[in-house]
Amino acid sequence: LLTERLEKLHAAMDASRVVSVCAPAGYGKTTLAVSYFNRRTTMPWRICWYRTNQEDRNLSVFIAHLTETLFPPDTALFVESRQVLQEYADGKLLPQQAVAMICQEMWFHHNRSATRTFIVLDDFQNVSQTLEIRHIVSFLLDNLPPCCRFLILNRTNYQVFSEKQRLEQAVLEVGSEDLSFS
């Protein structure tokens, strides 16, 4: 059931490059994301959903899973991108280089297509204590194509974005009071 309050929240999400949803378990973070995607039927888009867990605190595991999420192995379109990024898995690239390569590959794909990409980082509280991962997410926001949007679903309120990014990148912060479903 789409209420007026939910429609307003969806409209605010449409106008934002990043939506950070922070609330305790059971408040409807995932429900909000799913309802938002269910109503998007007119524009070409894809969802890259990455549900983090405790092992993703390891930087190399996080980057490998992020790469797999953005460039799925079962999609022929991303074969070259996965080959380029395999160098990181082989230990030839530093984490910063791998993240820069991810951005470069995303630009390559989005220059050829009008598809909007939504990157969902679900259960981000599992990795948000790791400073390097917060820096990676911040770097991605500054360097991915403008057609890439972020939804960060989180139980803890770790600051990922700078004040400058909040202003320039249209960061919408949704809290538990905004999710109170009756």
C-alpha positions in Angstrom: 0.0 0.0 0.0 1.6 3.2 -1.2 0.8 6.0 1.4 1.2 9.7 0.8 4.1 9.7 3.2 5.8 6.8 1.3 5.2 8.6 -2.0 6.9 11.7 -0.7 9.8 9.6 0.6 10.1 7.9 -2.8 10.1 11.3 -4.6 12.9 12.5 -2.3 14.8 9.3 -3.1 14.4 10.1 -6.8 16.0 13.5 -6.3 19.0 12.1 -4.4 22.1 10.4 -5.6 22.6 8.7 -2.3 20.0 7.5 0.2 21.3 6.5 3.6 18.7 4.6 5.7 19.7 4.2 9.3 17.3 2.4 11.7 17.3 -0.6 14.1 16.4 -4.1 12.8 12.8 -4.5 11.8 12.1 -0.9 11.0 11.6 -1.4 7.3 14.9 -0.4 5.7 14.7 -3.3 3.1 11.0 -2.8 2.7 11.6 0.8 1.8 14.2 -0.2 -0.8 12.0 -2.9 -2.3 9.0 -0.7 -2.5 11.1 2.0 -4.2 12.3 -0.4 -6.8 8.9 -2.0 -7.4 7.5 1.4 -8.5 10.3 2.1 -11.0 9.0 0.6 -14.2 9.5 3.2 -16.9 13.3 3.8 -17.1 16.0 1.3 -17.9 17.8 0.4 -14.6 19.7 -2.4 -12.9 20.1 -3.1 -9.2 23.4 -4.3 -7.7 22.4 -5.6 -4.3 25.3 -6.3 -1.9 24.4 -7.6 1.5 27.5 -7.4 3.6 28.4 -9.7 6.5 31.2 -9.9 9.1 33.8 -11.5 6.7 33.4 -8.5 4.4 35.3 -6.3 6.9 38.4 -7.8 5.3 39.2 -5.2 2.6 40.1 -7.7 -0.1 36.9 -9.7 0.5 34.9 -6.5 0.4 36.4 -5.4 -2.9 36.0 -8.9 -4.4 32.4 -9.0 -3.5 31.7 -5.5 -4.7 33.3 -6.4 -8.0 31.2 -9.5 -8.3 28.1 -7.4 -7.4 28.8 -4.7 -10.0 30.1 -7.1 -12.7 28.1 -10.3 -12.3 29.9 -13.4 -13.6 26.8 -14.7 -15.3 26.5 -11.6 -17.6 28.5 -11.7 -20.8 28.5 -7.9 -21.0 31.0 -7.7 -18.1 33.6 -10.4 -19.2 36.3 -7.8 -20.1 35.7 -5.8 -16.9 36.1 -9.0 -14.7 39.3 -9.8 -16.6 40.7 -6.4 -15.9 39.8 -6.6 -12.2 41.2 -10.1 -11.9 44.6 -8.5 -11.5 43.5 -7.4 -8.0 42.5 -10.9 -7.1 45.9 -12.0 -8.4 47.6 -9.6 -6.0 48.9 -7.3 -8.7 46.9 -4.3 -7.7 46.6 -2.3 -4.4 43.1 -1.8 -3.0 43.1 1.9 -4.1 44.0 0.8 -7.6 41.3 -1.8 -7.7 38.6 0.7 -6.6 39.8 3.2 -9.3 39.6 0.4 -11.9 36.1 -0.4 -10.7 35.1 3.3 -11.3 36.8 3.3 -14.7 35.0 0.1 -15.8 31.7 1.6 -14.6 32.3 4.7 -16.7 33.1 2.5 -19.7 29.8 0.6 -19.4 27.7 3.7 -18.6 29.1 5.7 -21.5 27.6 3.0 -23.8 24.2 2.8 -22.1 21.5 5.0 -20.6 20.8 2.5 -17.9 20.8 3.8 -14.3 22.5 1.6 -11.8 21.4 1.4 -8.2 24.1 0.1 -5.8 22.5 -1.2 -2.6 24.8 -1.8 0.3 22.6 -3.7 2.7 23.5 -4.4 6.3 26.3 -1.9 6.0 26.7 -2.0 9.8 28.7 -5.2 9.3 31.5 -3.2 7.6 31.0 0.4 8.6 33.5 0.2 11.5 36.3 -0.4 8.9 37.6 3.0 8.0 39.1 1.9 4.7 35.7 0.6 3.5 34.0 3.9 4.4 36.7 5.6 2.4 36.0 3.3 -0.5 32.3 4.1 -0.5 33.1 7.8 -0.3 35.5 7.5 -3.2 33.0 5.6 -5.3 30.4 8.4 -4.7 32.9 11.0 -6.0 34.1 9.0 -9.0 31.3 6.7 -10.3 29.2 8.0 -13.2 26.3 10.3 -12.3 23.8 7.6 -13.3 25.0 5.4 -10.4 22.9 5.8 -7.3 23.5 4.4 -3.8 21.2 3.1 -1.2 22.9 2.3 2.1 20.9 0.3 4.5 22.4 0.5 8.0 21.7 -0.1 11.6 24.4 2.2 12.9 25.1 5.8 12.0 28.7 5.8 11.0 29.6 8.9 9.0 30.5 7.7 5.5 30.1 11.0 3.6 31.7 14.4 4.1 29.7 17.5 4.5 30.8 18.6 1.0 29.5 15.3 -0.4 26.2 15.7 1.5 25.7 19.0 -0.3 27.1 18.3 -3.7 25.9 14.7 -4.1 22.4 15.1 -2.8 22.6 12.7 0.1 19.2 11.9 1.6 19.4 10.6 5.2 16.4 8.6 6.3 16.1 7.7 10.0 13.9 5.4 12.0 11.3 8.2 12.5 10.8 8.3 8.7 10.2 4.6 8.5 7.6 4.2 11.2 5.0 2.1 9.4 1.7 1.7 11.0 
